[in-house]
Amino acid sequence: MSDIAFFGAVEIGLVYALVALGVFLSFRVLDFPDLTVDGSFPLGAAVAATLIVAGANPWAATLAAVLAGAGAGLVTAVLNLRFHILHLLASILTMIALFSINLRVMGRPNVAILMQDTVLTPFYGLGLPEHIVRPLLVLAFVAVTVLLLAWFLSTEAGLAMRATGVNARMARAQGIDTGRQVGFGIALSNGLVGLAGALFAQTNGFADVTTGMGTIVVGLAAVIVGETVLPLKGMVWALAACVVGSILYRLAVQFALSADAIGLQASDLNLVTAVLVAVALILPRLKARRKTRRAAA
Amino acid sequence: MMRVMAGAAMALALAGGAVSVQAADGKTVAITAIVEHPALDAVRDGVIAALDQAGYKAGAGLTIEFQSAQGNPATAAQIARRFAGMKPDVIVPIATPSAQAVAAATRDLPVVFSVVTDPVGAQIVKSLDAPGANITGVSDMAPVADHLALIKEIVPAATRVGVVFNPGETNSVSMIKVLKDAAAKSGMTVVEAAAPKSADVQTAARSLVGKVDAVYVPLDNTVVSALEGLLAVGVQSKLPVFSADSDSVARGAVATIGFNYRQVGEQTGAMVARVLKGEKPGAIPVEMARGSDLVVNAKAAAAMGVTLPDSVTKRASKILP
């Protein structure tokens, strides 16, 4: 694997780490299976790219993308909480609606910002090669997000959110407004996903309406791989595990891309990626089972 | 222990990645498509066939690397980084998202894209005539220049071409721009008639009567969806209507020329060969896909008062009765 390919995988892994953090919030903290992310990721990309093309400051465009993502999450939460539509279905409805909305936002299926200034542009001039600058800058975004999230989840508000996910009935008995917790949590989750979309558009130079496909699968895979690799030791570790999982997933894809050397072809990519992730998940378990068997003997 | 296993898996991944093959002294062409489907596969096969014709035989001095992003732009971005790191002699991205990902990943390796409809709008090149930098390629914009030549061949007196289009459709707006450039080059003028809704199409067509010698229907969803109204004006006023797509010819337009994706691939491959021989991509103008699939509608031609010359009927790959 060349340097450029390696750092490219790390960079895209870091972008999707923000998705993994969002998915961690919805699935793990709130126990809310949320498929909105397949729509809020391209929404973030679409909003950021469209605003940048219209001449907006890239930082403002990125912030707008976060707010748009949060808004999409709020729609899912309202459909679920106010109108009692099953969470899975509510998020699917928002997701499919977002496909049309993303086309509306962009006015066409693909908006290019290859030649516009982005949040990365000022950092390109600092002497480091672009393939290093990009992952470093995304890493800064991810590190700040992890720290803020870890801090938030340890505050009283954050603990209320965690309690809501663990046992909603008990949380209500403690006087927690669980509806507000879910609404805020899903909005925050999709806000992070919108940020990921905005960064993806800016690091790759375009927003495309098809970018969302499978985002949820990637996010979940990152969360689960991360949990397997980094055992739970408090909130910061759990969040860091999402980041590590996301990077490992992208390295697995990068490896799958080189798998033609062992007789596989381009169309096998998804299969190879799935097998690699499955192996990463199964190996530690086999190891653990052998250990217990040995201990028993 | 878990972390040790993960470390081993990582090491394996890195070692495996390093096995990437490259011919010792030959050339390497890395091709990537956003997704595998018959049209894009035909482009890839066309590229390889044209390289073969130009003396670059796959497996004998030429290494071909092919990756499909399987429809996923994030994977397209990773493939772009991988190719940028491999440093092949030419990278050939097929379709817009792949081309944008490659353009973002490298500013110095030679890139020849294929089937990007609007490379300027997609910000892959600054201009079609002088792309500059490291990138050129072939656009699958309808072969508008070929269409104008066809109009001239069937209606030799034609100098004014009318076009009905929806100014709200990005694709047709960029197509009208290309049409005007092509018309200027062949000494023709374009007369525009806007139809923002399909209900406006017939009115817009009527406004062209007396002002033009032929009408051209671009790839415009609004106009194509209300095509019959426009065709009726053509028949009533003996104003021949030409189209950019063959479906419209089946519905009653006189003729069109289409390309097939294999041809577009061959056209791209010829460009790749020029770059392999040492030309700078930035100095090669972007080419519009050339078409040779001529489709004519004899009945429509008669109804609109035009006689199809033998040169056209002989060349046609399909004549609708």
Chai-1 contact restraints between the chains, C-beta under 6 A:
chainA,res_idxA,chainB,res_idxB,connection_type,confidence,min_distance_angstrom,max_distance_angstrom,comment,restraint_id
A,M1,B,L14,contact,1.0,0.0,6.0,A-B,restraint_1
A,M1,B,G17,contact,1.0,0.0,6.0,A-B,restraint_2
A,S2,B,G85,contact,1.0,0.0,6.0,A-B,restraint_3
A,I4,B,R81,contact,1.0,0.0,6.0,A-B,restraint_4
A,I4,B,A84,contact,1.0,0.0,6.0,A-B,restraint_5
A,I4,B,G85,contact,1.0,0.0,6.0,A-B,restraint_6
A,A5,B,R81,contact,1.0,0.0,6.0,A-B,restraint_7
A,A5,B,R82,contact,1.0,0.0,6.0,A-B,restraint_8
A,A5,B,G85,contact,1.0,0.0,6.0,A-B,restraint_9
A,G8,B,R81,contact,1.0,0.0,6.0,A-B,restraint_10
A,I12,B,A74,contact,1.0,0.0,6.0,A-B,restraint_11
A,I12,B,A77,contact,1.0,0.0,6.0,A-B,restraint_12
A,I12,B,Q78,contact,1.0,0.0,6.0,A-B,restraint_13
A,R108,B,T170,contact,1.0,0.0,6.0,A-B,restraint_14
A,N110,B,T96,contact,1.0,0.0,6.0,A-B,restraint_15
A,A112,B,A122,contact,1.0,0.0,6.0,A-B,restraint_16
A,A112,B,Q123,contact,1.0,0.0,6.0,A-B,restraint_17
A,L114,B,A103,contact,1.0,0.0,6.0,A-B,restraint_18
A,L114,B,Q123,contact,1.0,0.0,6.0,A-B,restraint_19
A,M115,B,Q123,contact,1.0,0.0,6.0,A-B,restraint_20
A,N204,B,A77,contact,1.0,0.0,6.0,A-B,restraint_21
A,N204,B,A101,contact,1.0,0.0,6.0,A-B,restraint_22
A,N204,B,A104,contact,1.0,0.0,6.0,A-B,restraint_23
A,G205,B,Q100,contact,1.0,0.0,6.0,A-B,restraint_24
A,G205,B,A104,contact,1.0,0.0,6.0,A-B,restraint_25
A,F206,B,Q100,contact,1.0,0.0,6.0,A-B,restraint_26
A,D208,B,P73,contact,1.0,0.0,6.0,A-B,restraint_27
A,D208,B,P97,contact,1.0,0.0,6.0,A-B,restraint_28
A,T211,B,P73,contact,1.0,0.0,6.0,A-B,restraint_29
A,V229,B,A6,contact,1.0,0.0,6.0,A-B,restraint_30
A,L251,B,A13,contact,1.0,0.0,6.0,A-B,restraint_31
A,V253,B,Q78,contact,1.0,0.0,6.0,A-B,restraint_32
A,Q254,B,Q78,contact,1.0,0.0,6.0,A-B,restraint_33
A,F255,B,A13,contact,1.0,0.0,6.0,A-B,restraint_34
A,F255,B,G16,contact,1.0,0.0,6.0,A-B,restraint_35
A,F255,B,G17,contact,1.0,0.0,6.0,A-B,restraint_36
A,L257,B,Q67,contact,1.0,0.0,6.0,A-B,restraint_37
A,L257,B,R82,contact,1.0,0.0,6.0,A-B,restraint_38
A,S258,B,G17,contact,1.0,0.0,6.0,A-B,restraint_39
A,S258,B,S20,contact,1.0,0.0,6.0,A-B,restraint_40
A,A261,B,V19,contact,1.0,0.0,6.0,A-B,restraint_41
A,A266,B,F66,contact,1.0,0.0,6.0,A-B,restraint_42
A,A266,B,Q67,contact,1.0,0.0,6.0,A-B,restraint_43
A,A266,B,S68,contact,1.0,0.0,6.0,A-B,restraint_44
A,S267,B,E36,contact,1.0,0.0,6.0,A-B,restraint_45
A,L269,B,Q70,contact,1.0,0.0,6.0,A-B,restraint_46
A,N270,B,Q70,contact,1.0,0.0,6.0,A-B,restraint_47
A,A280,B,A9,contact,1.0,0.0,6.0,A-B,restraint_48
A,L283,B,M5,contact,1.0,0.0,6.0,A-B,restraint_49
A,P284,B,M2,contact,1.0,0.0,6.0,A-B,restraint_50
A,P284,B,M5,contact,1.0,0.0,6.0,A-B,restraint_51
A,K287,B,M1,contact,1.0,0.0,6.0,A-B,restraint_52
